[in-house]
Amino acid sequence: MKSKIIIIAGFVVAVAAILLFTMKPSDAPAPASSASAGGSGSAAPPPAGVEISMLYSSEKKDWIDAAAAAFQKLHPEIKLTLKAQGSIALAQAIVDGKEKPTIVSPADTLVLNLLVSDWQTKNKSDLFATSGDDAPAPLVITPLVFVAWEDRAEVLLKASGGVISWKAIHKAVTSNEGWPAIKGKSEWGFVKLGHTDPTQSNSGLQALLSMTLEHYGKATGLEVGDVLKPKYQEYIKGLEKGVPKFEVSTGQFMTDMIRFGPSKYDVAVVYENLAISQIENAQGRWGTLKIYYPATTLWSDHPVAVTKGDWVTPAQKAAAKVFLDYLKSRPAQEQALAFGFRPADPTVPLKTADAKNPFTRLAAQGVKLDINPMAQPPDGQVVRNLMMMWTRVAAR
C-alpha cells in the first residue's frame, strides 16, 4: 500500500515539474501593478496604444500643452489629441456632432450648463455623469476682472465707493459728456469699454452676466423673467454703447489695449490669468495698467469630464481618467500657477517662496490672493436667453 502511495506521489511531482518547465511566461499570472504616476491606481491600466482626445477652452492652452508634454513622458502608451477652441464654439460643435471628444473642458460652468441643456434637449440623454467621481469637476480656476489704466480707474473707484462698478461705467458711457460725467478729464473723451462678443466668447458672456447680477443686486437666483424686463434691457443697451468693437478673442483686445493704450480702451473685462500673463507688457508704455476685482466674483472654474457619448470606448474612458488624474495632481496644479491660474486643488497654496509666482510678484499691479464672494452660475435656459436678449438689443 505504501509503495502505491509513493508511486502516485512521485507521478504527481513529475507531472508538476513538467508543467512548470514547459509553461510559457505569458501563461504565468501577472504581478499586481502599482498605481502609475498621476493615476489613482483604482482601475486597471488602459491598453497600450489607446487614443483619446480633449477639446478644451483656448485660454488654458499654454498650461494644457505643458502638462500634456510632461504626461506623455510618463505615459507614452496613451496617445493624446488636443484641440483648443473658444468655449461657446466648442459647446456648439459638440451639440452639432462636429466634435466627438473623449474629454471636454470649457472655461466655466456657465457654458457647461448651456452645453448640458442643449445636449439634453436634442438627444434626450446626459452628456456627462450627473454625480459621483465621473461628474464634471473644476480643473483650474480664474476670476473675471477689470483691467484699467490707473488714472481712469481712480475716477471710477471714487464714483462707485471704492470698487469699480457697472453703475459708474454706465453713467459715464451713456452721458454725452463722456468722462467728465463722473469727474474724469475732458481730454479722455468718451469712455471706451472692452469686452468680447457674449454670443461667441465666454469672457463676454461672463461680462454680460456680471452686468446683469449687479443690476439686480443678485449673486444667485437669476431667472429668465429677469432677462425679459424692458428697463433692464435698456440698461444693457446703454452700457454696450461704450464698446467700440465686440471682438471674438479676449486675447486680441487685451493685446490692442496694451498696443494702443487708452486711445483704444480705458477699461476692459478679462480673465485674471490673461491679465496676469500680459500686464507687465503694458508698464511704461501708456501709464500703469492694473487689475481690479468686481464686488461679486464670477469664476471660470474650467470644469472637466469624460463624455458619455457612444463614441467613447471603455479603454478610452480608462485612459482619459489617467490623464485627468495627472492634470489634477499636485505637480500639474503647481505648474498652473506659473500660467496665472489658481489651482483647483485647495491644498496647493497661492502664496509661495518662488520669486516667479505671479500671485506674489504682481501685487503692485493689483493681483490679490483673497477676493470677493462668488456668484452662482444660472442654468442653461437663463444663459440661452441672456445671449438672445443681447443679440436683440445690443449686437451690431
Summary of the structure (lengths in Angstrom):
residues: 396
radius of gyration: 27.3
end to end distance: 104.2
largest distance: 118.5
contacts: 1274
relative contact order: 0.17
helix: 48%
strand: 13%
